[in-house]
Amino acid sequence: MIDEAWLKYKIESNEEGLNQIHIEELTYNTCMFRLEEYKLSNSKVACYRRHGDVMFVNSEWDKLKILKLREIRSLSVFALQAFYAHAVQHNMIQIHSSMIDYQGKGLLFLGPSGIGKTTMAELWSKYRDALIINGDMNFVQETDECFLGWGTPWHGSSPYCENTNVPVHVLIVLRQASENSIRELENFEKVQSVSNNIIYPTWLENGMELCLETLDHLLTALPVYELSCRPDEDAVRLTEEKIFGNL
């Protein structure tokens, strides 16, 4: 069963790009004897596996063949891999984060699974009427005007998933603590704290280079804060005052 979140992203388009995805009624072993049939546009074919599921792609990443799936979740994982292969070439990077729209300004909460990213987004929704765009995975794109945060159909265990975007105003790295405090990060701390939450497209020959270039521009342009906190309204108030002052 396909996640209902994907229905929010359904469009009618004839634009070129990722234009051929096939799911074949074949097993991996059968396919190995028919590999010649999997030449896509006479280009080099790469094979990717996940938990026994298999995807073949051409070198341009615009044609995919996926063998009969053992796990339906593999389709989402393969789709993300294919999407990112194109997105990173358009100055987009994937960040493990929750993202909210607060009065037209995007706040990204970063941190490992279980740190409280979704909880913090929910606190801002409850106490400041912020829109939760995504609770787990977001893309940030460098444009001529700003860095745009994009919601995606990939949202992990979080239920929040909106097909919208917002200019990113700040990145906030979360830490669990018994008392609330916030400080701006600089230099190596800033780079390390954010880079630990970037998903790098290592399957592309130039994926790391493209990703790091966009990340460098992001960290140069936007502030990064470390919020050590309890999951309460005071953490929201403290962050709001520090970042927005009297806004």
LINJOSUL-V529691 format. One record per run of one state. SS is the DSSP state (H for helix, E for strand, L for the rest). FROM is the first residue (numbers start at 1). TO is the last residue. If there is no record, write none. Layout:
ss = (SS:SS)
from = (FROM:FROM)
to = (TO:TO)
This chain:
ss = (L:H:L:E:L:H:L:H:L:E:L:E:L:E:L:E:L:E:L:H:L:E:L:E:L:H:L:E:L:E:L:E:L:E:L:E:L:E:L:H:L:E:L:H:L:E:L:H:L)
from = (1:4:10:20:25:28:33:35:39:40:41:43:44:45:51:53:59:63:68:73:91:92:103:105:111:117:129:131:135:137:143:147:151:161:162:165:177:181:185:187:196:198:200:207:222:223:230:233:245)
to = (3:9:19:24:27:32:34:38:39:40:42:43:44:50:52:58:62:67:72:90:91:102:104:110:116:128:130:134:136:142:146:150:160:161:164:176:180:184:186:195:197:199:206:221:222:229:232:244:247)
